[in-house]
Amino acid sequence: MDYRIAIATYNRVEGLGKKTLSTLNTHNISKDIIDIFVADKSQYDKYKQVYPEYNIIIGKLGLKSVRNFIFQEYYPEGQKVVSMDDDIEKIRMKNPRGWEASCWADDELDLKMELEKAFEECEKSGRNLWGLYPCENHFFMKNVITYDYRFCGGWCWGCINKRDNMILTTGNENCIEDFERSIRHYIADGGVVRLNYLHAKQKYGNPDGGIGSLESRERDYHIQEIQKEFPNLSKVQIKRQGGKEGFKQLVLKDLRDK
């Protein structure tokens, strides 16, 4: 395997082992290819005490800063990297047999094979970013790989590191960076690779540690920043809750042929 797995984490020493590391261990992913990025020396000491066998690196504090450190400073140009949040509970797979009723087939998943396939598809298609289906709903998922302009969620994705594509400039330390990354790779490569039959399950909005969360006012500000920089590639939708107007959410414009 010529890729690395990068996990940025903050104040989730026990949770990291119970979730993302456990998920990777379930699929027999070698510890030797896993890099754990922490904010400072104090965090390093806490994680190293619990996970002495892992490669732990002192990065930067804050989501945007640690992402930029990982891809602008730590990994070289051209390095294949799988990026995972620290709270991935499992990787889910849609049943691949179209003649059967739609359901999950998680026990059939060969994660090593799928990660290798994702990078192979990037190389064949001239794309440098791949992602998974963003919603945990097998009825919406399809057993296809797409290569056009789509959203790649920030909790589990991979790239062939191209530093010009990976730089994050919008927002501050807790920006909604997955939108900027998806947009920049569309501009550079004409699309992204997305495995629409896989989903990374996590608990959204978990306040216990992690690498950042957004208050609604702060999120609105970052949405405006991304829209200002990429007005033709993003838009705002108002998500309704219980029949009433809810919060603003950023979405990518649909540029696919109708």
Residue pairs with C-beta under 8 A, 6 or more apart in sequence:
1 30
1 33
1 112
1 115
1 116
2 80
3 33
3 79
3 80
3 81
3 82
3 115
3 119
3 158
4 33
4 34
4 35
4 75
4 79
4 80
4 81
4 82
5 24
5 29
5 33
5 34
5 35
5 81
5 82
5 83
5 84
6 35
6 37
6 70
6 75
6 81
6 82
6 83
6 84
7 16
7 20
7 21
7 34
7 35
7 36
7 37
7 83
7 84
7 85
7 86
8 37
8 59
8 63
8 66
8 67
8 70
8 83
8 85
8 86
8 211
9 16
9 36
9 37
9 38
9 47
9 86
9 209
9 210
9 211
10 38
10 39
10 43
10 61
10 86
10 209
10 210
10 211
10 212
11 43
11 208
11 209
11 210
12 86
12 87
12 208
12 209
12 210
13 46
13 47
13 50
14 50
15 86
15 87
15 208
15 209
16 36
16 47
16 51
16 86
16 87
17 50
17 51
19 86
19 87
19 88
19 89
19 202
20 84
20 85
20 86
20 87
20 88
21 34
21 51
21 54
23 88
23 89
23 90
23 91
24 34
24 84
24 111
26 90
27 91
27 109
27 110
27 111
27 112
28 112
29 111
29 112
31 53
31 54
34 54
34 55
35 55
35 56
35 57
35 74
36 47
36 51
36 54
36 55
36 56
36 57
37 56
37 57
37 58
37 59
37 66
37 69
37 70
37 74
38 44
38 47
38 56
38 57
38 58
38 59
39 58
39 59
39 60
39 61
39 62
39 66
40 58
40 61
41 58
43 58
44 56
44 58
47 54
47 56
48 56
57 74
59 65
59 66
59 69
59 70
59 74
60 66
60 68
60 69
61 173
62 172
62 173
62 174
62 211
62 212
63 173
63 174
63 175
63 177
63 211
63 212
64 168
64 171
64 172
64 173
64 174
64 175
64 177
65 173
66 211
67 166
67 168
67 177
68 166
68 167
68 168
70 81
70 83
71 81
71 159
71 161
71 163
71 166
71 167
72 163
72 166
72 167
75 81
75 161
76 161
77 161
77 162
77 163
78 160
78 161
78 162
79 160
79 161
80 119
80 158
80 159
80 160
80 161
81 158
81 159
81 161
82 115
82 156
82 157
82 158
83 154
83 156
83 157
83 158
83 159
84 155
84 156
84 200
85 154
85 155
85 156
85 200
85 202
85 210
85 211
86 209
86 210
86 211
87 155
87 202
87 203
87 206
87 210
88 155
88 156
88 200
88 201
88 202
89 201
89 202
89 203
90 106
90 200
90 201
91 106
91 109
91 111
91 114
91 132
91 156
91 198
91 199
91 200
91 201
92 104
92 106
92 109
92 136
92 138
92 198
92 199
92 200
92 201
93 104
93 105
93 106
93 108
93 109
93 197
93 198
93 199
94 102
94 103
94 104
94 105
94 138
94 141
94 142
94 143
94 197
94 198
95 101
95 102
95 103
95 104
95 105
95 138
96 105
96 108
96 143
96 197
98 143
102 138
102 139
103 138
104 138
109 198
114 195
114 198
115 158
117 195
118 130
118 158
118 193
118 195
119 130
119 158
119 160
121 127
121 130
121 145
121 147
121 193
122 128
122 129
122 130
122 158
122 159
122 160
122 193
123 160
125 147
125 191
125 193
126 189
126 190
127 147
127 185
127 189
127 190
127 191
127 192
127 193
128 159
128 160
128 161
128 162
128 165
128 185
128 188
128 189
129 152
129 157
129 158
129 159
129 165
129 181
129 182
129 185
129 189
129 192
129 193
130 152
130 157
130 158
130 159
130 192
130 193
130 194
130 195
131 150
131 151
131 152
131 153
131 156
131 157
131 158
131 182
131 192
131 193
131 194
131 195
132 152
132 153
132 156
132 157
132 194
132 195
132 198
132 199
132 200
133 140
133 141
133 194
133 195
133 196
133 197
133 198
133 199
134 151
134 153
134 199
135 141
135 199
136 199
136 201
141 196
141 197
141 199
142 196
142 197
143 196
143 197
144 196
144 197
145 193
145 194
145 195
145 196
146 191
146 193
146 194
146 196
147 191
147 192
147 193
147 194
148 191
148 192
148 255
148 256
149 182
149 186
149 191
149 192
149 233
149 252
149 253
149 255
149 256
150 182
150 191
150 192
150 194
150 252
151 178
151 179
151 182
151 251
151 252
152 178
152 181
152 182
152 185
152 192
152 194
153 178
153 200
154 176
154 177
154 178
154 181
155 200
155 202
156 200
157 178
157 181
159 165
159 166
159 185
162 188
164 188
165 181
165 184
165 185
165 188
165 189
166 181
166 184
167 184
168 175
168 177
168 180
168 181
169 180
169 229
170 180
170 222
170 225
170 226
170 229
171 177
171 180
171 221
171 222
171 225
171 226
172 222
173 212
174 212
174 213
174 214
174 218
174 222
175 222
175 225
176 214
176 219
176 222
176 223
176 226
176 250
179 226
179 234
179 250
179 252
180 226
180 230
182 192
182 252
183 226
183 230
183 233
183 234
183 252
185 191
185 192
186 192
186 233
187 233
205 213
207 213
214 222
216 247
219 247
219 248
220 248
223 236
223 248
223 249
223 250
226 234
226 250
227 234
227 235
227 236
227 250
232 253
233 252
233 253
233 255
234 250
234 251
234 252
234 253
235 250
235 251
235 252
235 253
236 248
236 249
236 250
236 251
237 248
237 249
237 250
237 251
238 245
238 246
238 247
238 248
238 249
239 246
239 247
239 248
239 249
240 246
241 247
